[in-house]
Amino acid sequence: MNKRGKVVRDTNAGTGLISIDGQQFPFELEGMWKSDVAPCVNMVVEVGFGADGRVASVQVVPESQLAREQAEAAMRATKDKGAALGKEMVARFGAGTLAGMAALVCGWFVFNTITVQIAAGYSSGLSFWKVLGVLNSPLGFMNALGGAGGGSGAYGLFAVLALCGPLLPFFVRNPLAHLANLLPLLFIAAVCAIGYFGLMDGLKQAQGAALAFGGRQAAAMAAEMASGMMKEALRAVSFGLGAYLSVLASLYFAGRGAIKYLSSRA
């Protein structure tokens, strides 16, 4: 039988002592010590016992093995805590809510919402969070495609509030709190509307400038050119996985919130 222990007295002055589970066992250097290094105090050792219950062999445990065992123990503890936390979260919020929140987080922050075909064989994508940065600073669109977009500003604050909306009914016991499930969908719709009207406003400004400098004919040509550029730009833009995840999760929360609100009212 082998047990793990620690040297509490070395063999420099005679018989050494090993502490195992609060008990002390003597050992000798000759015949018992099986390692190439001399024993020292606080050294972790593997102790082998004979049939009579006495120490038969002592071998030092390498530092690398101790480090590996500590890392494995830390991983097991983290895994156990994570599993316990996961069960607690599922019990509190439900699996559907957690899955929907995970889909929203991935759709808004991880996966691309739109992909822009810049040139043949080269495209660049923007997550929903980066799209908010473009809306906050329209001049930074090309920088955003290059991965150096600006901050989302107030849009980011509203995004976080909308993202937390589906969790509100778990903290506020009021039928109206169920309507907070609609916030992600409403926010996505608002962002789409802001982007659309921003493009339309840009076209109107270009047409107005052409009218001021070149008259109606120039304005008509500018409008036709802008319309063509708009169509080409839309052809180069496609929706990514983030857009589908965001819409599906938002529709799920909106439908569930509406049903629960109507049920509570009934």
Secondary structure, 3 states (H helix, E strand, C coil): CEEEEEEEECCCCCCEEEEECCEEEEECCCCCECCCCCCCCCCEEEEEECCCCCEEEEEECCHHHHHHHHHHHHHHHHHHHHHHHHHHHHHHHCHHHHHHHHHHHHHHHHCEEEEEEEECCEEEEEEHHHHHHHHHCHHHHHHHHCCCCCCCCHHHHHHHHHHHHHHHHHCCCCHHHHHHHHHHHHHHHHHHHHHHHHHHHHHHHHHHHHHHHHHHHHHHHHHHHHHHHHHHHHHHEEECHHHHHHHHHHHHHHHHHHHHHHHHHC
